[in-house]
Amino acid sequence: MDGEFRTSFVREPNNLKHHPALVLNADYRPLSYYPLSLWPWQEAIKAAWLDRVDIVAEYDTLVRSPTTEIRIPSVVVLKDFVKPQKRVAFTRFNLFLRDEFCCQYCGSKGDLTFDHVVPRARGGITSWENVVAACSRCNLAKGSKSLKKVGMSLRKPPRQPGAEELKNMGRRFPPNHLHETWLDFLYWDAELEA
């Protein structure tokens, strides 16, 4: 019984699995905002041990080995700058982010899929300029017909977003959990309202 408990604790220590580290680039900006650049606590400790990151902030929780004791990092900064990607990948997630997670026909949120504005059956292609987020109801109502034929219109024309635009869009959708040590690093480069 004792051995079984110890093994399960080592594999899945409940008090430690919820301590992600915010990963910042060498310029102290997050690598990404949405999804937020986070590492599991184990990866943060490993990177610190290998001298790939500097630890900027820590949790109160400690991890111990027979010879070492270390606080779990809550914010780490890469020692080498990672150049941000200029090209935005055409993915379902990035498409939903571009469209602010709402249907481009009726504006509803949730139960999203994607729709070809010019249907593929009518020669439409799968591209940033022809695909939008749509709720299931609007997608079914439109089907393979043109917008004009079904009397629907788009909230905004679809287009390819820039990397910086998508990054800024991601700031508007923070994750469910933001640790207090992260806040100073997440929004310091955001434009202030006058």
Order of alpha helices (4+ residues) and beta strands (2+ residues): alpha-beta-beta-alpha-beta-beta-alpha-beta-beta-alpha-alpha-alpha-alpha
